[in-house]
């Protein structure tokens, strides 16, 4: 039986959570693996169900493409300093079709030719809003409104906010990183100069 550890509250085993197996399969089909964070949340079943429903709404909204959502999640996680979520979202960006060199260049996005002006506007907000205290301001939204509708801006903020929760959850609990995102970062991004 494989342990799914967190540093602070002990181990949870998938084999003991048969009532969530359908949900776990859906998450695996989307991400390519089951995040340890989901197993920890299962200690409070309503939390896991509610979180999964919220994440489903955020990632299934049709306002933004999946790659942009993953870049937003990555930028806000980089800003917050959550290594667990950085690995997840960089791997998620690659699964959504973002090339590895672009992912690796995200910290240089404002000068990079790999990012469009609309992506730069999104990343400006994601990096500012991921900080504590939050550094977003009206200028971010004025710039976003050049490229995105109000509904799309709500989608952008939804991704940032979802990862605000995940950044705190995983850093606080010391959630152990899974093999799939860890291998992606080590094998694909680190050779490209990833932090």
C-alpha positions in Angstrom: 0.0 0.0 0.0 1.4 3.4 -1.0 1.5 6.1 1.6 0.3 9.6 0.6 2.1 11.8 3.2 1.7 15.2 4.5 4.4 16.5 6.8 2.2 17.6 9.6 -0.9 15.5 10.0 0.2 12.0 8.9 -0.6 9.6 6.1 -3.8 9.0 4.2 -4.3 5.9 1.9 -6.3 6.0 -1.3 -7.2 2.3 -0.7 -9.1 3.4 2.4 -11.2 6.0 0.5 -13.3 3.8 -1.8 -16.3 6.3 -1.6 -14.2 8.8 -3.5 -12.9 6.5 -6.2 -15.1 8.0 -9.0 -14.0 11.5 -8.1 -10.4 10.4 -7.9 -10.6 8.9 -11.4 -12.0 12.2 -12.8 -9.2 14.2 -11.2 -6.6 11.7 -12.6 -8.0 12.0 -16.1 -7.7 15.8 -16.0 -4.3 16.0 -14.2 -2.6 12.7 -15.1 -2.2 11.7 -11.4 -4.1 12.1 -8.2 -2.9 15.0 -6.1 -2.0 14.2 -2.5 -3.9 17.4 -1.5 -7.2 15.6 -2.4 -6.4 12.7 -0.1 -5.7 15.1 2.8 -9.0 16.9 2.1 -10.8 13.6 2.3 -10.5 13.8 6.1 -13.4 16.2 5.7 -15.5 14.7 2.9 -17.6 17.9 2.5 -14.5 19.9 2.0 -13.2 17.5 -0.7 -16.6 17.5 -2.5 -16.9 21.3 -2.3 -13.3 22.0 -3.4 -13.7 19.6 -6.3 -16.9 21.2 -7.4 -15.3 24.7 -7.2 -12.2 23.5 -9.1 -14.4 21.9 -11.7 -16.3 25.1 -12.3 -13.1 27.2 -12.5 -11.3 24.9 -14.9 -14.3 24.1 -17.1 -15.5 27.6 -17.7 -15.3 28.5 -21.3 -13.9 32.1 -21.0 -10.2 31.2 -21.1 -8.3 28.3 -22.7 -6.8 25.7 -20.4 -3.2 26.8 -21.1 -3.9 30.4 -20.0 -5.6 29.1 -16.8 -2.5 27.0 -16.0 -0.2 30.0 -16.7 -2.3 32.1 -14.3 -2.2 29.4 -11.7 1.6 29.0 -12.1 2.2 32.8 -11.8 0.1 33.1 -8.7 1.8 30.1 -7.2 5.3 31.4 -8.0 4.3 34.7 -6.4 3.0 32.9 -3.3 6.1 30.7 -3.2 4.2 27.4 -3.1 6.6 24.8 -4.7 4.0 22.1 -4.6 1.6 24.2 -6.7 4.4 25.4 -9.0 5.2 21.8 -9.9 1.5 21.0 -10.5 0.7 24.1 -12.6 3.9 23.9 -14.7 3.1 20.3 -15.5 -0.6 21.3 -16.1 0.5 24.0 -18.5 2.5 21.5 -20.5 -0.5 19.1 -20.6 -2.6 22.0 -21.8 -0.2 22.6 -24.8 2.1 25.3 -23.5 5.7 24.6 -24.7 8.3 23.9 -22.0 10.5 26.8 -23.0 7.6 29.2 -22.5 6.8 27.7 -19.1 10.5 28.0 -18.1 10.5 31.6 -19.2 7.5 32.7 -17.1 9.6 34.7 -14.6 10.9 36.8 -17.6 7.4 37.1 -19.2 7.4 40.9 -19.3 10.4 41.0 -21.6 9.9 37.7 -23.3 8.7 37.4 -26.9 7.1 34.1 -26.0 4.2 35.9 -24.3 1.5 38.0 -26.1 0.5 41.4 -24.7 -2.8 39.8 -23.5 -0.9 37.1 -21.6 1.4 39.7 -20.1 -1.6 41.6 -18.8 -3.0 38.4 -17.2 0.4 37.5 -15.7 0.8 41.1 -14.3 -2.3 40.5 -12.3 -1.6 36.9 -11.3 1.9 37.8 -10.0 0.5 40.9 -8.1 -2.5 39.1 -6.7 -0.5 36.1 -5.6 1.6 38.1 -3.2 0.8 38.8 0.5 -0.3 41.4 0.9 -2.1 41.5 -2.4 -0.5 44.0 -4.8 -3.3 44.2 -7.5 -4.6 47.6 -8.4 -6.9 49.4 -10.9 -4.1 49.6 -13.5 -4.1 45.8 -13.8 -7.8 45.7 -14.5 -7.6 48.7 -16.9 -5.0 46.8 -18.9 -6.9 43.5 -18.8 -10.0 45.2 -20.1 -8.1 45.9 -23.4 -8.1 42.2 -24.1 -10.7 40.5 -22.0 -14.5 40.8 -21.2 -15.8 41.2 -17.7 -16.7 37.6 -17.6 -13.2 36.5 -18.7 -11.7 38.8 -16.0 -13.8 37.0 -13.4 -12.5 33.7 -14.8 -8.9 35.1 -14.4 -9.6 36.1 -10.8 -11.3 32.8 -10.1 -8.1 30.9 -11.0 -5.9 33.2 -8.9 -8.3 32.8 -6.0 -8.5 29.0 -6.3 -4.7 28.8 -6.1 -4.6 31.2 -3.2 -6.4 28.5 -1.3 -4.3 25.7 -2.7 -1.0 27.6 -2.0 -1.9 28.0 1.6 -3.3 24.5 2.0 -0.3 22.7 0.6 2.4 24.9 2.1 0.8 24.8 5.5 0.4 21.0 5.5 3.7 20.3 3.9 1.9 18.2 1.2 4.3 15.7 -0.4 4.8 16.2 -4.2 3.8 13.4 -6.4 6.2 11.7 -8.8 4.6 12.9 -12.1 4.9 16.7 -11.5 8.2 16.2 -9.7 9.7 14.3 -12.7 8.3 16.9 -15.1 10.1 19.8 -13.3 13.3 17.8 -12.8 13.5 16.3 -16.3 12.0 19.0 -18.5 12.2 22.4 -16.8 15.4 22.3 -14.7 17.5 21.7 -17.8 15.9 24.9 -19.3 17.1 27.0 -16.3 13.9 26.6 -14.2 14.3 28.0 -10.6 
